[in-house]
Amino acid sequence: MENIGLGLQLMLVGMVTVFAILIIVINFSKLLIVIINKVAPEEATTVKKQPASSTTIDANTMSIIQAAVASITGGKGTVSKVEKI
């Protein structure tokens, strides 16, 4: 019975130690994220707009897209708008 008590005590001490270390790691990680975001904020990305003439899709491509959507959805799907990315 003495060995079981010692085993349970060691298990409890080990579990509490691991839990405490995990809490410390989580808090330091959150602190590191806050510091990094203040020191080196994320750069704003600029989106280049293309001229309106290059964003239109010709009739042949539009009919191919509509046929593909109709084929895949069994005629239940429709194409309302298509834009080049």
Secondary structure as GFF3:
##gff-version 3
##sequence-region A 1 85
A	DSSP	alpha_helix	2	39	.	.	.	ID=ss1
A	DSSP	three_ten_helix	52	55	.	.	.	ID=ss2
A	DSSP	alpha_helix	59	73	.	.	.	ID=ss3
###
